[in-house]
Amino acid sequence: MTPQTAEATTRPAERAADLAAAHTLLACYLREVAAPDGAAETVGGILRIRLPNVGLTLSCRLVRVSPVLAHRYVGPVRCRPASILDRPAVPVAVPPIDVPDDGPLVGDVPVDSAQLARLIATELSARTGLANDEFVEQVLGSRDALATLLRQRPSRDPTPTGDPVLDGYVDSEQSLVYGHPHHPSPKWRSGDPASWRRYAPELRSAFQLSWLAVPTALVADDGPVDELIAPLRPPDAPPGHLLLPVHPWQLDLVPPNDPRLRRLGPAGVPVRPTASVRTLYAPSVDRFLKTSLHVRITNCLRKNARYELTGAVALTRFLADVPLAAQVGLLREPGYRTVDLPGADEAYGTILRTGVREHLRPGERVVLAAALAATPLTVPDPFGWWRAYVELLVPTVLRLWLGHGVVHEAHLQNVLVVLAPDGRPVRLVLRDLEGVKLDPGRLTAWPDGVPREVAYTPAQAALRVVYCLFVNHLAGLAGALADFHPGVEPRLWQLVRQVVEATYAQLGEPVELVALLDGAPLAAKANLLVRWHRAADQRAPYVVVPNPLGGAG
C-alpha cells in the first residue's frame, strides 16, 4: 500500500472521530453549562450557544431536537463572534481559530474538536477560575482512540462460538464504538494505546485469563469460588495454593512484587471484554468475571475496592430475598477472591458473576440496552415496543427503591434486554452490584455483611434513580426510536408518564414521585464538570434538565 493510499483509507476514520468528538463535547457543554445559564437557544433546527467570557457563539445543525437536551447533531460545529451586547467586559485570550487566508474571524467558520475543546476550556477557566491542563489532552486522546477503533474494528467477529444467541449478545457488548453520548472524553483510556488495543471490546477482542497461584494463608474470598472458576478450565494449583483469575492487562500494569504470588500465565477458555472493558465474559461456559484494572476509563480508575468485593457477595445474599417481577432477573455475584495483602487486595480482586442463559427461553435473544440506544432503533411499532419496555423497567426500579430501599443504577450499561423472536422486549436482567446502594430508612434492618459504604441518603437515592432511569436510560432509548421514527418522542414520554402514574398508585402514592409527576426538572450527572474539576466520580455534581413527563393537569 502506498503512503497516499494509506492516508486516504485513514481519513474517513479521522473525520468521523473528530466530528463525533465535537458533537459529544458540545452536547456536554449544552446540558451542563449553557442551558442552565440560559446561554443556549434552538431556532430553525440550529442550536446556538454563547460563550460569554470569550465573546464567541457556537452553532450546530440538529436533526433531532430532544426534550431532555439529548439532541442529535449533524455537520460541523461552527463559531462566530458574539454580538456586541454578548461580548465580555474584560477581554480573555481566545485560542486561535483557523480561518481562510489567516483573515479575521467574520461570519461562521467551522471548528474541529481540538479548537472546540480549547475554546470550551478557555470559557470554563474564565468561568470557574480554575485551570485544567489535562482536559484538552483527554478530549483529543478520546478522539484519537475512536479513530483507531473505527479504522481497526473487524467487520465481523473473528472468534465466534457458533451459538447465535451468545454471539449476538457478545456483539452487543462489543458494539459501543462511540461510547457515552454525554461524556467529554468517552473513549479516553490512560496509558499507551498500543497497550489497550489487544483488550478493547470495540475491536472484538478475545483472550485468555491470566492466573495467579496464591498461598492459602494469603487468600481472602467468599462464596464457592473454586466451583465457580472450575468451568473456566484453569491451570492446576500448586500444593498449598489457591487459584486467582486476573485480567492479563492488569498483570502488565501492576506485576506482583511479592515472590509468594506465583504467575501461572494465560490459560483456560477464551473470554470477551464487555462494554465496561474490565468485566470479562466467557461465552462457552456462560460466566462473567469483574476484574480489577488500574486504568482510568472515562472518569474512574477501574479497580475493585475491598468493600466492593465483600459487598458484592453480601448483596447477592440479601437480594435473594427481595422480590422481583417474574419478567425481571438479576445477574448474581456469589463469589470473590483476592490477595489478602495491602495494595494487592485491590490490585487483583476478582468477582465471579453468573451468566445469561438461565434468563432465556427457546427462541429468545439477549442484548445490552446500551447497544439498542447506540443506533436508530428500527422497530415497526415504536409505541407498542416502548410500552412493553417501559412497563418492565420503570415499575421494577421504582419498587426496588421505594418499596425495598434498593437503589439500582439502571443506566443503559447495567440492563440486559431479553427479546422475543419477533423483537418485542419480554424480560429484563439487571446487573452490576457495585452500583447497588441501600437507603437505610427503607430497610427493616441493615443486611448482614453489607458494608456501610453502600448506604445512600434519601436525597442521593432520588438523584441517582432519576438520572440513571429517566435521563440516561429512557432518554437514550427514546432518542434511538425517534431517530428511526421522527417526531415520536413526545408521545413516548406520555407513555412513560402513564406507567409512572400507575406505579405511583400501586406504591401508595409515595411523596418522592410527586415532584416528578408535577413536572419538576430532572437531574443529570455532570460528566464535563466533574472532569474539569478533576473530582472523584462519587463527587460528581448534578445539573437540571427539562422534565418531559409534563406537569399535573
N, C-alpha and C positions, 0 to 999 in steps of 0.2 A: 504494500500500500504506500503510495507516495505521500509526502508530507501534506500536499494540497488536499488529497483525498481524505486523509485522516482528519485534517482540520474541518473539512466540510461535514464529516459524519458526526463530529462532536458539537458543531454549532447548534443544532436543534435542541440538544440537551441543555446546553448553557443558557440558551434563550428561554426555554421553558422554566428552568430553575430560577433564573433571575426574575422573570415575571411573577412566578409563584411566591418568591421571597418578598417582592414588593407588595403584592396583594395581601399577604398574610400580615406583614408589618403594618400596613395601612389599616387593616381590619382591627388589629390590636389597639392602635392609637385611637381610632374612632371610638371603640367601645369604652376604653379606659380613661381617656383624657378629653378628646374633642367633644363627644356627645354629652358627658356630664358637665362640661364647661359651657355648653351652648355654642360651640365653635364649629358646628357642622350643619350642613343643610343638603337636602337632596331635591334637585329641580330638574325636571325633564329627563330623568334617568341618569343624571350626573351627580355624583357625590362631591361636595366641596368641603374642605377642611382648612380652617385658618390656623396658621402658626403665628400667633400674635407676637411672640418675642423675637422672631426673625423676620417678620414683615412679609411673609410669603403665604400663598394659598395653594394647597394641593387639590387635585381633582382626579377622578377616575370614573369611567363609564360603568354602569351597573346593568347586568342582565336579569338580576332578580333583587328586588327590594324586600328585605326581611323585616317583620315586625319586631324582632328581637336584635336587630342590628347585625345579623349574620348574613350580610349581603353576599351576592355572587358578583365578582368583578370581572371585567374584560378589558383588554388593551392596556397600554402603558399608564402608569401614574404620571400626571403632568404637574407642572409647577409654574406659577406666575407671581409677579409682585402683588402684594395686597393693596387694596385701595388706601388712599391717604389716611382715612379715618382708622384703618386697621394697623397702621404701621407703628412700631414700638417707639415710645418716647425716648428710650435710651438705646442707641444702636448696639447691635450684637454682631460679632463677626460671623458671617454666614459662610459655610463651606462652599468652595467653588462649584459651579454647575456648568457643564459643557454646553455651549450654545454655538450656533453656526458662525464661522469666521471670527470666533472669540469676541463677538459683539456684546452689547449689554443685554440683560435679561428683559426682553419685551415680549408680551404675549405669552402663550402657553408653550412650554418646552417639555419633552419627556425626560424623566429622570429614571435612572436604573436603581437597583436595590442598594448599591453602595452609596449613591448620592442621597437616596431617601433615608437610609439609616443614619447618615451623618447629619442631615437636616433635623431629623427627629431627635437625635442625641443632643444637638445644639439647643433645640427647643426645650427638651427635658432638663438639660443642665441649667438653662436660664430660669426655668420654672421652679426647680427644686433646690437650686444652689449646690447640687452635687455633681461631681464628675464620675464617669464610669468608663475607664479606658479599655474595658474588655467587651463592651456592648456591641459596638460595630463589628469587632472581630468575630463575635459569636453569630451575629446575623449573617455575615458573609461566610463563615465556616459552615453554617447550616445550608446556605445556598450552594456552596461548592459540594457538600456531601450529597445534596439532592441531585446535582448534575451528575455526580459519579453513579448514583443509583439509577438514574434514567439511562445512562449510557450502558451500564453493565448488567442490568436486570435481565435474566434469561426470559425469553418469551414463553417458555414452558418449564414446569418443574422438572429438573434433571434427575431427581431421585424419588419418583412416586412409589407408593406402596402397592398400587394396583387396586386398592379399595376406594371406590369413587366417593364414598361418604367421608372418610377420613382425609383423603387427598383434597377434597373440596374444602373441608374445614381448615386444613393446613394452609391452603391457598388464601383463605380469607384472613388468617392471622398474618400472613406474609405479604399482604396486598397494600398496606398503608404506606405507600411510597411518599406521599406528600406530607403526611403527619397531621398534627393538631392544627386546625384552621385558625385558632386564636392563641398562638404562641409565637413570640417574635423570632425564635430560632428552633423550629420543631425538629430539625434533623441534626442539630449540633450535638456532637459527642466528643468528650475530651480525649486527647491522645492523637496519635498519628493515624490518618485514615487507613494506611496500609495494615494497621493492627486490627481494625474493626470490620473490614470488608468480609473476611472469612466467616464472621459471626453475624452478619447483618441479615435479619429476616427478609428485608426487601429484596435481597439478592437470591432468595430462595435457597438459603444455605442449609446444609445438614452436616453433622459431625458427630463424633463420639464424645461421651463424657470423659473427663479425667477423674482419676481415683486416688485418694489418699488412704493409706493404712495408718490408723491412729491407735496407739496403745489404749487398751480398755480403760485404764485409770485416767486417761486424758479425754475421755468422751463424755459429752453432755447430750442427752437425747430424751425423747419421749415418744411413746407410741410404738407400733410394731414395725420399726424401721427396716430390719433385715428382711422381713416378709414383704415389705413394700418395694425394696430395691431388687429383690431376687429376680423378677421378670426382666430386669434391665440387663441381665447377663454380665454381672460384674466379674472382675478377676477374683482369684482366690485370696482370702485374707491370710497373712502370716499368723502363726500362733500368737495368741495374746493381743491381737489387734482386731479392730472393727473397721469396716469399710465406710468411706465417706465420699459420695459423688460430688464433684466440684466442676464449675464451668471452666473449660480449658483456658479461656482468655484470662480468668482470674488468677490462675497459677502463673501466667506470664507477667501479670501486673503485680501480684503480691506472692512471690515464691516463698514457701515455708522456710523460716530461718531457724527452726528447731530440728536438730538431727533425729529426734524421735518420731517425727512425721515423715513417713516414707511415701515417696511418689511412685505409684504403680503404673503411671502412663495412661494413655487412652484405651478404652475397652468398652465392649457392650454394644447394644443396639443403637442405631442412628437416632439422634434427637434433632428436633427442628426448633429454632428460636421463634418464639411467638412475638406479638406486637410489642411487648414490653422489653424485648431484647434479652433480658436476663432470665425470663421464665422459659423453660425448655419443655417440649412435648415429644414423647416417644410414641409415635402412632402405632407401631407394631405391637405395643403392649398397652396402649391407651393409658399413659401415665404422665403426669406433669411433675417437674421439679422447679421450684423457685429458688434460684441460686443467688448468692452474694456476688456483686460485680462492682469493683471500685472504679466505676466510670460515671462521669456526670453526663446524664442523658436528659436533655431539656433542662429541668431545674435541679435535679437531685443526684447525689451520689447513690447508686443503687445497691446498697448493702442491707443485709438483714440484721437489724439490731437484736440483741439478746431477748428483749421483751417481745419483739415481733415473732421470734421463733417459738417461745413458750406460749405466747398469746394465740398463735395460730391453732395449736392443738387444743388449748383450753376453750377457745371459742367454738371449735368443731364440736366438742362435747356439749357445750352449753346450747348451741343452735340445734342440736339433735332433738331438743325438747320444745323448740319454738315452731309453732305450726306454720306451714306454708300452704298455699293453694295447691291443688293436685296438679296444676299445669306449670308449677314453678319448682325448680330443683336448685341444688347447691353443690358446687364442687368442694368437697370436704378437704381438709388439710390435717390428716390424722397422725402425722409423724414429722419430727425434725431431728436432725443430728448436726452437731458442731464439735469443734475442738474446745475443751474447757481450759483455755489459756487466755490471758488478757490480750486483746487485739485479734487473736486468731479466732475467737468466738464469732466476731462479726465478719471476718475475712472469709471464712469457709462454711458459715451456716447455710444449710440447705433444708427446705421444706418440701415434703412429699405431698402431692395433691392428686386426688382421684380424677378419673377420666370422664369422657363424654358418652361412652357407649351406653351406660346404664340409663341415660336420659332419652334414648332414641327408640323408636318403634320402627317396624319394617316400612320402608319407603320414605322415611323422613331423612332430612339432612340438617346439619347444624352449621351456622356461620357466626362470626363475630359481628356484633351490632355495628361497630365502627366501620367495618367493611361495607355494610349496607349504606352507611351515610357518606361514604367517600366518593361515590359517583352517582349520577342520576339514577333514581330507583324506578325501574321500569316495570311497574305492576299495572295490570289493566284496569283494576278498580281501586284507585287510591283511597277512597273513603272506607270501603269495606275492609281493606287490608289494614288501614290505620286504626280503625275502631278495634279490630281484633288485637292488634299490637298494644294499644293503649290500655285496653281492659285487662291485659295480662300484666303490664308493667306498673301502672300507676297505683292501683289498689295494693299491690304487693309491697312496694316501697313505703307507701304511707302507713299501711297497717304495721309493718315491722317497726317503723319509727314511733308512731303514736300509740300503738297497741302493746308493743313489747319492748320499747326502748332501744331497739337495734337500728343503728344508722348505717345503712348500706350505701356505699358510694356508687350509685348506679349510673356512672358515666358510660360512655359508649364502649370503652375497652373492658368494662367489668361485667358485661352481659353477653351471653351467647343466646342466639335465637334458633329455635327448632322450627323448621318449615315443613309443612305437609307436601306431598308430591305436587300439588297444584300451586305451591309457593306461599300459601297462607301461613302466618305465624300461629303455631298451636301450643308452644311451650317456651318458657324462658329458663335459662340456667344462670344463676348468679355465681360470681367467683371473686377471689382475692380477699382473704380475711384480714390482710394488713390494713385495708381501708375501712374495715368494720369498726365502728365506735359504739359505745353504750352510753345511754343517758341514765345516770343512777336514779334520778327521780321517778323513772318509769319502771324500775325493777323492784321486785319484792325483796330481793337480796342480791348482793354482789356475787357473781358466779365464782366458784372455786377455781383458783389457778389463773384467772384472767388478770393480767397486770393493770394497775391503775392508770397507766399511760393511755389506755384506750377510752378513758372517760371523756365525755363531751358535756359541756354545759348545754342547757336548752337552746341558747342563742346560737352556739356553734352548730348544734344539730340542725336547726332550722336553715341556717345558711348553707350547710353542706348538702342537705337534701334538695333544697330549691335549686341550687346551682347544678348539681350533678343530674338531677332528674329532668328539670324543665329546660334549663339553658344549654347544658352540654348535650344531653341525650335527645330529648324530644325536639328541640330546635334543629339539631343536626339532621335527624331523620325527616322532619317536616321539610327542611330545605332540599333534601335529596329527592323527595317526592315532587316538590314544586319545580325542581329543575327539569323533570320529565313531563310534569303536568302543570304548566304555568298557571298561576292565579289561584291555586287551591289552598294556600296557607291559611287565610282567614277561616275557612270552613274547617280545616284540620284542627285549629285551635279551639273552635267552638265544640268540636267533639271531645277534645281534652277537657274542656270545662264541664261538659256533661258527666264525664267519668269522675272528675274531682268532686262534683256536687253529689253524685251518688255515693262515693266513698265517704264524704263528709257526713252524710246522713247515716250511713251504716256504722260509722265510728262514734256516733253520739254527738255530732256537731262540735268537734274539738276547736277550741279558740285559735289554735295555731293555723288553721286553714281559712279563718275568716278574712284576714287581710289579703290572702292570695285570691280569694274569690271576689273581694271588693276592688280588685284592680291595683293593689299596691305594687310598686316596682319589684322586679325580680333581682336576685343577686347573681353576679358573675365574678368568678375568680379573675384577678388582675395579673395575668402572667407577665405582661410587659413591665408593669410597675415593680413587681417583686424581683424581676431580673435587673431592672435599673438600680434598685436599692441594694441589690446583692444580698437579699434577706433569705433566711431559710424558708423552704416551701411551706412549712407549717405556719409561718407568719405572713403568708400572702394576704394582701388586702382584698376586699371585695368592692365592686362598684355596682351601681344600679343600672338595669336595662328595662325597657318598657315591658309591661305585662300584657301579653296578647290574649289572656283569658277574658278580658273585659271586666267591668265592674258590675255591682249588683243593679238589677233592674234593667 
